[in-house]
Structures are given as C-alpha cells and as structure tokens.
Amino acid sequence: GAVVSQHPSRVICKSGTSVKIECRSLDFQATTMFWYRQFPKQSLMLMATSNEGSKATYEQGVEKDKFLINHASLTLSTLTVTSAHPEDSSFYICSATSSSGANVLTFGAGSRLTVL
Amino acid sequence: GDSVTQMEGPVTLSEEAFLTINCTYTATGYPSLFWYVQYPGEGLQLLLKATKADDKGSNKGFEATYRKETTSFHLEKGSVQVSDSAVYFCALSEGFSVGNQFYFGTGTSLTVIP
C-alpha cells in the first residue's frame, strides 16, 4: 500500500533556529499533501494544504511566514519552522493523497519538535 | 460546513470487552467516512472506510456502518485486546477528487487493560 515517510521523527533545537521536516511519498505520486499539528489531548489541526508546483494554502490563523511549506515535486513536501520558539513545540504530521484519486489519506509517522 | 463529532474519551475497557466509539457527522454532500487509528508515538493509519450509505467498513475485527439516516459511523469491536490501545479518529471527506479536505473528530483514546 501507499507509504509516506516523514523525517526526522524527533528534533530538538534551540529557540531562534529553523527546523525542516520532510515528507515523502515512497511508492506513489502525491499531488496533494496536508500538514497537521497535533496538540495535547489528540486534536489534529490542519495547518495547510500543499499542491505540487504551487503555493500552499494556509488555514486561518497559521502564519505562512513562520511555517514555510514547499512542494517542489510529486513525492516531496517540506515544512520549515522558522525562528522556532518553545510554543512551536508540537507533533507535526504530514499526509498525502495520491494522484490516482483513491481519496484515502496516508499519513507519515509524525515529527516531534521540541524547542528549548 | 462539514464537521465530525465523536465521543470524548478516555475510554478504558477490560480485555475481551465490547467496544463502541460513537461518531456523527455533518456534511453538505455525500461524504466518504473513515476511521483512523494512532498508536503511541506514531502517525495515523487508516483502519477502515465506507464510501456510501449502508456500506460497512471492516478491518482487524473493527466494524463501522455508514448510516445516512442518523448521520453516524460508529466504530465497534466485539472483543478488544490490549494491542487495540490507541487513539481513534473519525473523519470524513466529500467526494472523490484528489485533494479533498478531510475533517477529523477530536479523537478518542482507548486503553485496554488485561
């Protein structure tokens, strides 16, 4: 089945630095990728929708200059948290739908970001 | 707009107990419905899905039936195991086009004790 690889799984950084998280579709072409942030007590917040070759669409309240999303190819999307602060510490999860139109979301394993 | 409401947890059950996690939805069209499971420290995995009314999705002993009349998609399992301990998310997506947004419930944490 479809597999989405997300890297790194854990990252610890100092306040003010930038962190890049990669999301790759391993065996399918992902025309659309979604980035979520998971808060304590499980709730998933959709941050942005990223379509290959175009600018990401951000949800209301998500700072696009802080959370830079790039979807340069059909198999790779990246989320860069710029000038990270402790309040950005969270679990970030990417997901993708394939170009085959199966309308099933496949999730990456998530990335735990801790900003000191 | 579209939304999903699922029962709040946490839910704690003894091994071999019957499980029900309620999920209801609001949608403007004819959505596909999903249950995703998240094991500790991992991302979400698709557990089962149903794409039209009266469809029953099933996997690993879990079942859910798409009930249009009650706008529900309750998750059930007849006999839970310790390994079923996880967080379960109900979700919907309108239509079949690639890139349709998914709407998730808030998740229900299940702990199964031996």
Interface residues (C-beta under 8 A of the other chain):
Chain A: V4 Q6 T31 T32 F34 K41 Q42 S43 L44 L46 T49 N51 I93 S95 T97 S98 S99 S100 G101 N103 V104 L105 T106 F107 G108 A109 G110
Chain B: S32 F34 Y36 Q38 G41 E42 G43 L44 Q45 L46 K49 V87 F89 A91 S93 G95 F96 S97 V98 G99 N100 Q101 F102 F104 T106 G107 S109
